[in-house]
Amino acid sequence: MISFLAVAGCGGGTIGVAAPASTPVTSPTTVSSAAPSASPGPSASVSPARSSAPSTPVPPSATPVRSCRSPEFTTTDADGGWSDGGYYVHNNMWNAGEAGPETLRACSYDNWYVESTQSESTSVKTYPNVHKDINNLNGKPFNDFSVIRSTFAGRGPGVGVYDVAYDLWLNGVGDGPGVTEVMVWTENSKQVPSGDKLTTYTASGLTYDVWADDDGYVAFVSRSTQYSGSVDLKAMIAWAIGKGLVPPNPTVNQIGYGIEFCSTGGGKARFTLTNFSVTMS
């Protein structure tokens, strides 16, 4: 099972794709380790921001509907993860060379939280997430699905620089020829996607700014903060195909949801996930 970081930079940077995750833990386990070594993957380059991104901070005192009081799984490992219910919860501190400490605690795949401490610099440090792999990451053709929909509920800390987002991998996973990454940002704090803002997309009364670059990256950035909801991912991908941003009938290889931490202002900050599901048929 593999998970990669999204190609997005903090404050307008562009970050290379991360190295693959190690073999997942398949039973409730507690893992702790010393500071992780750097992943062998990303070669990061940072470019200036082209425009300001929308930002709606979350009150630090906001209380989630559910709480994970008795975790089944805890890890401080840079690549620590846990399989549960057909999903994989992954700490994914992919940029370990720059990342500060991070602890993930999970009660289930749809009820977990992470506490992260990241310095004030313009690079993505971590992408703790839950994801579903399709056909062992070999994927399945987009046209084979009549439904690709997901529900979510997640809150960022309201401090620092981050985005809470879906990460969809098409025609493969990671940095390879023909691979396309599509993100859907549901919450944004001072973050700017890679590439340029091209147009807008509207669905269910919500408007997204659509960004893209020349390296197979597309981001739907919600203009309003969504702490929970349901997303028609098939409709978004189909629209992107129609606009020429995604190749026709790509394979759908992985669908994930989590937070890209760039900075927490040097202090400890928490991301809490209280709902997640993917329906594909």
Long-range contacts (C-beta under 8 A, 24 or more apart in sequence): 1-81, 1-83, 1-88, 1-133, 1-137, 2-133, 2-137, 2-173, 2-174, 2-254, 3-81, 3-88, 3-90, 3-92, 3-127, 3-129, 3-131, 3-173, 3-254, 3-256, 4-94, 4-169, 4-173, 4-174, 4-175, 5-42, 5-92, 5-94, 5-95, 5-124, 5-127, 5-260, 6-124, 6-127, 6-165, 6-167, 6-181, 6-183, 6-260, 7-181, 7-194, 7-213, 7-215, 7-217, 8-124, 8-163, 8-183, 8-191, 8-193, 8-194, 8-217, 8-219, 8-260, 9-44, 9-46, 9-47, 9-122, 9-123, 9-124, 9-192, 9-194, 9-262, 10-121, 10-122, 10-123, 10-124, 10-161, 10-162, 10-190, 10-191, 10-192, 10-260, 10-262, 10-263, 11-49, 11-122, 11-161, 11-190, 11-191, 11-192, 11-262, 12-46, 12-47, 12-48, 12-49, 12-50, 12-122, 12-192, 13-44, 13-45, 13-46, 13-47, 13-122, 13-123, 13-124, 13-194, 14-44, 14-45, 14-46, 14-47, 14-194, 14-195, 14-213, 15-42, 15-44, 15-45, 15-95, 15-123, 15-124, 15-194, 16-41, 16-42, 16-43, 16-44, 16-45, 16-175, 17-41, 17-42, 17-174, 17-175, 17-181, 18-42, 18-92, 18-94, 18-95, 18-127, 18-174, 19-94, 20-174, 21-79, 21-81, 21-90, 21-92, 22-79, 22-81, 24-81, 24-82, 24-83, 24-88, 24-90, 25-73, 25-80, 25-81, 25-82, 25-83, 26-83, 28-72, 28-73, 28-82, 29-73, 29-82, 30-73, 30-74, 30-75, 31-74, 31-75, 31-76, 31-77, 31-80, 32-74, 32-75, 32-76, 32-77, 33-76, 33-77, 33-78, 33-80, 35-101, 36-77, 36-78, 36-79, 36-93, 36-96, 36-99, 37-78, 37-96, 38-95, 38-96, 38-97, 39-78, 39-79, 39-94, 39-95, 39-96, 39-97, 41-94, 41-175, 42-94, 42-95, 44-95, 44-123, 46-122, 46-123, 49-192, 50-192, 50-196, 50-197, 51-192, 51-197, 52-192, 53-188, 53-190, 53-191, 53-192, 53-193, 53-221, 54-188, 54-209, 54-221, 54-222, 54-223, 54-224, 55-188, 55-189, 55-190, 55-191, 56-187, 56-188, 56-189, 56-224, 56-225, 57-158, 57-159, 57-189, 58-155, 58-156, 58-157, 58-158, 58-187, 58-189, 58-225, 58-227, 59-158, 60-157, 60-158, 60-159, 62-155, 62-158, 64-153, 64-155, 64-272, 64-274, 65-153, 65-274, 66-111, 66-274, 66-275, 68-105, 68-106, 68-107, 68-111, 68-112, 68-113, 69-107, 70-107, 71-105, 71-106, 71-107, 71-112, 72-106, 72-107, 72-108, 73-104, 73-105, 73-106, 73-112, 74-103, 74-104, 74-105, 74-106, 75-103, 75-104, 76-101, 76-102, 76-103, 76-104, 80-104, 82-106, 84-108, 84-109, 85-109, 85-110, 86-132, 87-130, 87-131, 87-132, 87-276, 87-278, 88-130, 88-131, 88-132, 88-133, 89-129, 89-130, 90-128, 90-129, 90-130, 90-131, 90-258, 91-126, 91-128, 92-126, 92-127, 92-128, 92-129, 92-258, 93-125, 93-126, 93-128, 94-126, 94-127, 95-123, 95-124, 95-125, 95-126, 98-123, 98-125, 99-125, 99-126, 100-125, 100-264, 102-126, 102-128, 102-261, 104-128, 109-276, 110-273, 110-274, 110-275, 110-276, 110-277, 111-273, 111-274, 111-275, 112-272, 112-273, 113-270, 113-271, 113-272, 113-273, 114-259, 114-270, 114-271, 115-268, 115-269, 115-270, 116-261, 116-264, 116-268, 116-269, 116-270, 116-271, 117-264, 117-266, 117-267, 117-268, 117-269, 118-160, 118-261, 118-262, 118-263, 118-264, 118-266, 118-269, 119-263, 119-266, 120-160, 120-161, 120-263, 120-265, 120-266, 121-262, 121-263, 122-161, 122-262, 123-262, 124-260, 124-261, 124-262, 125-261, 125-262, 125-263, 126-260, 126-261, 127-167, 127-258, 127-259, 127-260, 127-261, 128-258, 128-259, 128-261, 128-271, 129-167, 129-256, 129-257, 129-258, 129-259, 130-256, 130-257, 130-258, 130-273, 130-276, 131-167, 131-254, 131-255, 131-256, 131-257, 131-258, 132-254, 132-255, 132-256, 132-278, 133-253, 133-254, 134-251, 134-252, 134-253, 134-254, 134-255, 134-280, 135-253, 137-173, 137-253, 137-254, 138-251, 138-253, 139-170, 139-171, 139-172, 139-251, 139-252, 139-253, 140-251, 140-252, 141-249, 141-250, 141-251, 141-252, 142-170, 142-234, 142-237, 142-238, 142-241, 142-249, 142-250, 142-251, 142-252, 143-249, 145-234, 145-252, 145-280, 145-281, 146-234, 146-281, 147-234, 147-279, 147-280, 147-281, 148-232, 148-233, 148-234, 148-237, 148-252, 148-255, 148-278, 148-279, 148-280, 149-230, 149-231, 149-232, 149-233, 149-234, 149-278, 149-279, 150-230, 150-231, 150-233, 150-255, 150-257, 150-276, 150-277, 150-278, 150-279, 151-228, 151-229, 151-230, 151-231, 151-275, 151-276, 151-277, 152-186, 152-226, 152-228, 152-229, 152-230, 152-231, 152-257, 152-273, 152-275, 152-276, 153-227, 153-228, 153-229, 153-273, 153-274, 153-275, 153-276, 154-186, 154-187, 154-227, 154-228, 154-257, 154-258, 154-259, 154-271, 154-272, 154-273, 154-274, 154-275, 154-276, 155-187, 155-227, 155-271, 155-272, 156-187, 156-189, 156-259, 156-269, 156-271, 157-264, 157-269, 157-270, 157-271, 158-189, 159-189, 159-264, 159-265, 159-267, 159-269, 160-189, 160-190, 160-261, 160-262, 160-263, 160-264, 160-265, 160-269, 161-189, 161-190, 161-191, 161-262, 161-263, 162-189, 162-191, 162-259, 162-260, 162-261, 162-262, 162-263, 162-264, 162-271, 163-187, 163-188, 163-189, 163-191, 163-221, 163-259, 163-260, 164-188, 164-258, 164-259, 164-260, 164-271, 165-219, 165-257, 165-258, 165-259, 165-260, 166-231, 166-233, 166-255, 166-256, 166-257, 167-254, 167-255, 167-256, 167-257, 167-258, 168-233, 168-237, 168-252, 168-254, 168-255, 168-256, 169-252, 169-253, 169-254, 169-255, 170-237, 170-246, 170-247, 170-250, 170-251, 170-252, 170-253, 171-247, 171-250, 171-251, 171-253, 172-251, 172-253, 173-253, 173-254, 178-216, 178-247, 179-216, 180-216, 180-217, 180-218, 180-246, 180-247, 180-250, 181-216, 181-217, 181-218, 182-218, 182-219, 182-220, 182-236, 182-237, 182-240, 182-246, 183-217, 183-218, 183-219, 183-220, 184-208, 184-219, 184-220, 184-222, 184-231, 184-233, 184-236, 185-219, 185-220, 185-221, 185-222, 186-222, 186-225, 186-226, 186-227, 186-229, 186-231, 187-222, 187-225, 187-226, 187-227, 188-221, 188-222, 188-225, 191-260, 191-262, 193-217, 193-219, 193-221, 194-219, 195-219, 198-245, 199-243, 201-236, 201-239, 203-232, 203-235, 203-236, 204-232, 210-240, 210-243, 210-245, 212-245, 218-245, 218-246, 228-274, 228-275, 252-280
